[in-house]
Amino acid sequence: MPEPTDERGVREVKSAARTVDLLELLAARGDRPARLTELADELDVPRSSMYALLQTLVTRGWVRTDVTGSLYGIGIHALLTGTSYLDSDPRVRVVRPYLDEASEALGETIHLGRLDGTDVAYLATRESHEYLRTISRVGRRLPAHVGALGKALLAERPDEALPEGPYEPATPHTLTTREALAADLARTRARGYSVDREEGVLGIVGFGFALRYDTPAQDAISCSVPVARLTPAHEEQIVTVMRDIRAKAETAAPGPAGAPRWR
């Protein structure tokens, strides 16, 4: 079987791909460490090869193991690399002060997210003092069809690009069919922002605004508010403030001259 290639015809390096697959699998498991046999079976890799790879990554700090050497989880170097990504990304640096401004003006939770395949990755969050999460969303992923960030970004793309479905529900309110999601995206385009009414988290409504400094937009900001605190007047205030914040971020976003344009 020929080796996979990318869009430029460059051959994939099998050992590198296997390493990335392993790290992504461990990261996706979160607080559920895995045994050697589980990892080898999941990635269809011989156990001897998986053991050698794990020991190399443990030594380098990318994977950690327990005192018995039988359980494996993601290592601290993954955090250090992820932090470096956030610190070095010019878009994140530019948008962060506007997240602070939105948080101060609204008193609600503000997010910055980026589309990554069919998911949205959270790049920055300013938590509300009224509603604090026990776990930060930064560095985590959420299916794009579930929340305000993802729907704001999906609306920037043609409906033909949507997966066929059905989609995995996060709550009883999640849109799980292609037809329902397409109809919601049409409303998003008409009003200029997305609305997530308890589709990602029960009791939480989100308002998402695509940042159009790229075409199509890759980043979006959102405001999340508990249902119990959302009045028509507050919703109007959220939309007004977030539209203003989007305009400021889009104007400031190009960053320093000569900065690389990442793919």
N, C-alpha and C positions, 0 to 999 in steps of 0.2 A: 504494500500500500504506500503511495507517495506521501511524503511529509507535507503537512499543511503549510500554506503560504499566505502572506497578507495581500492587501490590495496592490502592492507594488511588486508582487512576485517573489518576495524575500522568504526563504525557507525558515520555518519555525525551528528553534533550537529545542530539542526534546527535553534535555535536562533542565533548562531554564523554565520551560512551560510546566514541567512536573513540579518544580519548586514553587512557582506562583500558584498552581492549583492547590498544593498542600497548604500554603499560607492562607489562601482565601477560604479553604475549607475550615481550618482551625479558627479563623476570625469569625466565620459565620456561626460556629458553634457557641460563641460567647463564653458563658461560664460552665459549659459542659465539656470537660476534658475528654480526650479520645485515647483509645488504646491503639497500639501498633496494628493489630489485626483489623480494627475498624477502618483506619486510614488506608491501609493497603487494599482492602476490599472495595472501599468507596471509590478510590482512584484507579483501581485495577492495575496495581503495581506489585511486583514480587515483594514478599515481606523482607527479604534480605536487602533489596534496593531501598525500600522504604526505611528500614532501620538505619542504613548508612546515611541517608539523606537527613533523617531526624537528628542523628548525632552531630552531623555537621552544623545544622541550624541551631541546635542547643548550644554548641560551642561558640557560635557567633552571636547568640543572644536573640535570634529571631523566633525561636521556639523555647518553651520552658517545660521542664519535666518535674514530677513529684519526687519525693525522697526514695521511692521504690524504683524509680526509673520506668514505670509501666504506664503512666498517664502523661499526655502531652497537651499543651495549650499554646496559644499565641504568646510570643515573647515581647520584652520591653522595647526591643529595637523597632518593632512595628509601630509603636507609639511615637518613638523619636522621629521616625521617617514621616509619619503622618503629620506631626507637628511642624516639621520642616516644610512640608507641602503647604500648609496653611500660612506659615510665616512668609513664604517666598512667593505666594500667588498674588500678582498685582491687583486682580479684581477683588479678592478678599480684603486686602489692605485698604483699598479705596472705599469699599462699601461699609466696612465696620463702623466708622463714625456715624453713618446715617442710621444704622441699626440702633445705636445709642440714642440718637435724636428721636427716632420713632418710639422707642421704649419709654423715654422720658415724657413724650407728649401724650402717649396713650395709656401708660401703666400696664400694658399687656405684654405677652411673650412674642418676640420678633425672631424670625428665622431667616437665614440665607441658605439656599440649597442649589445644587447643580445636578443636571440630568446626567445619569450614567447608565446607558443602555435603557432598560425598562424601569429603572429605579431612580430615586432622587437621593443624593448623598447630602447630609447636613454639614455645612461648612462653618457656620457661626450661629449662635443663639444668644439672645438677651432675655432672661427669664423674668416674668412678672413677679413682683413682690407679693401679689395676692394669690398666685397659683404656682407653686414651685414643684417641679418634677424631682423625683429622687435620683434619676439617672439622666445625665446630659445626653442630648441627641447628637451632639457634634461627633462626626465620624461614623454615624450610623446611617442605615439606608432604609428607605420605605418605598414600596411599589408606587410608581408614578400615578396610577389610576386612583390611589387611595386618598391623597390629601390635596390641599390647596396649592402647594408648591408644584407638585407634579402636574396637576390639571392646568395650571397656568402655562406650563411649558409645553404640554401636549397640545394645547390650543394654538400654539405657534407653528404647528406642523399639520400637514394634510391628514384627514381622517384615514386615508389609505395606509398610513404608516402604523395605525393602531394594531396591536395583536388581535387575533381572532376572538380570544376569550373561550370559555367563561373565565372571569378573573377571580382571584382568591379574595374572599371578603375579610376585612379587618373588624367590621362591626355589622350589625343587621342593616345599616344604612349605606354600606358600600355599594357602589355601582359595579355590578358583576358581569354585565353584558356589553358587547361592543356597541350595540344600538343605543343603550342608555347613556353610555359614556360619550358617544358622538353627539347626542342631543345636548348633553350638559356642556360639552366643549363649544357647541354653536352658541349657547347662551353666554359662555365666557367671552367669546370673541365679540359678541354684540355689546356687552357691558364694559369690556376692557379689563376684567379681572375675574378670578375664579372664586367660587364659594364652596367650602367643604362643611356641610352641616352634619357633624357627628359621623362622618364616613371613615375617618381614621381612628378617632378616639371618642368614645361615648362621653357626652357632656361638653364637648369642645367644638366650636365653630371656627373655621379658618378662612382667611381672605388672602388670595395669592396674586402676585403681580410680577409678570415676566420682566426681566431687565433686558432691554433690546439693544444692548451695545454689541451683541453678536447676532448674526442672522444665519439660521434661526436662533432664537435665544437659548442659551445654555443654563443661565442662572435665573433665579427668582427669589423674591422676598415674600414673607407672609406674616400675618398677625393672627395669633390664636387667642381666643377668649372663651371662658366658660359660658355655657348657655344661660346660666342663672344671672349673669351680669350683662347680657347682651340685650340692650333696648334699641328701638329704631333710631333714636338720637345718637347712641353710642356707635351703632353700625355706620351711620352717616359720617360721624367723626373719623372712624377708622379708615373708611374709604378715602376721605379727603386728605388725611395725613399721609396715608400710604402712597397715594398718587403723587403727592408732593415729594416724598422721599424717593420714589422711583425716578422722577424727573431729575432730582439732584444727583442720584447715583449714576444714571445714564450719562449725564453731562460730564461727570468727573472721571468716569471709568477708564478712558484710554490709558491712563497711567503715564509713567515717564517715557520720554522719547527714546526710541531704540530698544524698548523692551521686546522680548521675543513673543510671537503670536503662537501659542501652544495649540496643537491639534487635539 
